[in-house]
Amino acid sequence: MKNLATYSLSLERETGVINGDYSDDVIFLRQLILDGQFDNALDFIEPLRELDEFNFRLFRFQITKFKYYELLCIKQEPGVYQDNEFTVMEIVEALKDLEHIAPNVEDYKHLCALLTLPKLSDHDDFKNWNPSSARVECFNKILPLVEPYLPKAPISGKKNEHRDEVALNNRLIQLLVKGCFYENCVDFCQSQALGEPKDIDHSTMSSKLLQQKPPLCGNDLSLISWLEGKQQKII
């Protein structure tokens, strides 16, 4: 799941398309969470606290809980330059907050029990845990809480009547095709280096897929020329 979450977010950055139809405020909040800026996410939503119908306590609980998970991971597997004392202090502060905002005592006891584990992944619920997928999960949990209060701005004018929800110039398809080409080239070169020559499977992918309209940039055309001009004896 870690790789899937990482690849999904990488594709978003490459294509410039967010995987979801959100308002600008929700997109900003989402990015804060995906970057692990949990305190900033709390500060950003602070103005909604004044609304009686907004469940700020549950929002704060979810954000603090996922922050706590990451702090445990850092404490149990510290890096070379990691200040472990500072991490412990942050864990203590997070637990103090969680004690007052946890939905019930059992939830809080469960969070405290995680402190006794040598590694977070030793717990059955966290065997495949990682920060990337956990941050996505955190956003998905708080989204229903905040979305009604952070609506999209009304669209004015016919020009923007339909929001463009796809990458320009088939950017996503271009990236996937290039990735397939790259993997095939690596496999081919490795087979040549190991003395196990094999022909390139032209049926799998054709460079003509990169020649579809709309027009491509110079980098795309260079890739096509390189692929079509490559001779086996050169490898």
Secondary structure, 3 states (H helix, E strand, C coil): CHHHHHHHHHHHHHHCCCCCCCCHHHHHHHHHHHCCCHHHHHHHHHHHHHCCCCCHHHHHHHHHHHHHHHHHHHHHCCCCCCCHHHHHHHHHHHHHHHHHHCCCHHHHHHHHHHHHCCCHHHCHHHCCCCHHHHHHHHHHHHHHHHHHHCCCCCCCCCCCCCCCCCCHHHHHHHHHHHHHHHHHHHHHHHHHHCCCCCCCCCCCCCHHHHHCCCCCCHHHHHHHHHHHHCCHHHC
